Amino acid sequence: MLIKDFKDLEIWKLSLIITKDIYDLTATEKFKKDWDLVSQIRRAVISISSNIVEGFEKSNNNEFVRFLKISKGSIGEGRNQLEIAYIVGYISLEDKNALDQKLITLSTKTGALIKYLKDYKIKNSKPINPQPVTRNSITFKQIN
């Protein structure tokens, strides 16, 4: 499948589902009182999709990979904040585990895309000097 728009990316779609889940979860009575944690976890999940899009729109595989790595970092950040929300009693174990699994899946898929883009670059790169340098291929100046 040819990807022409970031909206075609499965990881972008999954990141929006997770963002909606996090917004719903952080709107609960227990959670919404902790404005700092609510803000931090929401910013982390917003960063996931935002970096996917920003990297895609650069139209450069190296930049896309760089932004996908940033996105993976935000996935880890979100997972950590879910753990915090659980240990302080804002969310149930079931909610934590369900969202954590979605984030793990997103991280795995993002990592697979990074690997694909890196492998594609290696397969399609051209050597700087494809011709071996031999004595016959060099023009020597005659020294008088």
N, C-alpha and C positions, 0 to 999 in steps of 0.2 A: 504494500500500500504506500502510495506516495503521500508524504506529509507536506501539505502546502500552507497550512496555517497552524498556529499553536493550538487552536481548538480541536485539531485532529489528534493531538497527543493524548494517549491514554493516561499518562502520568499527570497531565494538567487536569483532566476530568476527575481523576481520583483525588487530587489535591483539593479540588473545590468541594467534593463530598465531605472530606475530612474537615475542611474549614467550616462548613455548615454544622457538622456534628459538634465541633468545638464551641461554636457560637451558641448552639442549643444547650450544651452542657454548662457553659459558663453563665448562662442566664438563670440558672436555678438559684433558689433563695440562699442556700448554704454558700455557694461559690461566689455569687456576685458581690458579696460583702467585701471580698478580698480584691480590691480594685487593682493592686499591683500585679497579682498573679493572673487575674483575668486579662489585663492589658498585655502582659508578657506572653502568655500562651496564644492569645489572638494574634499578636504581632508575629510570632514564630510561624504560625500556620499561614498567615497572609504572605509571609516571606517565601514560603515554599512555592506557591503558584506564581508569585511575582518574579522570582528568579528564573523559573522555567521559561516564562514568557520573555523576560528581558534577554536571556541568553539566546533563545530561538530567534528573536527579532534582530540580533546582531548579524545574522546571515554569515556566520563564520564558525566552523566546527570547533576551533580552539576556544573561542569565547563561549560558545554554547556549553562545552564541557566544563569550563571554569564556573559558569553560573549554575550548572547542574550540581557541581560539587558544593556550592554555597547552599543550594536547595537541600541537599542531603544533610548538611550541617543543621539547617533549620528543622529538619525532620527529627534529628537527634535531640535538639533543644525541646521540641514539642513533647517527645517521649519522656524526657526528664521532668518536664513540668506536669505531665500527667501523673508521674510517680509522686511528685510533691503533693498534688491535689488529693491523691489517694491517701497518703500517710497523714495528712492533716484532717482527713475526714470529709472532704468536699464531694468526693465521688465514690461510688461503690467499686468493689473489685471487678464486678462484671463489666461496668462501663469502662473502667481503666483498661481491662484486658481486650475488650472489643476495639477500642480506639487504638490501642497499642498495636494490635495485629494489623489494622489498616495502615498504620504508619510504617510498620515493618515491611509490609507488601509494597508500599510506595517507595521505600528506600531500596528494596531489592530491584524493583523495576527501573528506578532511576539509575542505580548502579549498572544494570544491564545496558541501558542506553549509553551511559558513559563509556563502557567497554566497547560497545559496537562502534561508537564514533571514533574512539582511539584506534581500534583495529582497522576501520575503514581508512583512516588517515595513513596508517602504516602500509596497507595494501596498495594504496593509490598514490603514494609519494614517489617522486622520481629522484634518482640519485643526482647529486650536484654535477658530477662528471662521469657520465655513463661510459665513456670511452677510456680504456686504460691508456695511460701515457707511456709511449714507447719512444725510443730514440728516433724512429722514422716519422713520428708524428710531431716532432718539435723542429722548428726552424732555428738553425744556429746561425749567428752572425759570424761572418768570416773575420778572423782577426789577422791584421797585417803586421 
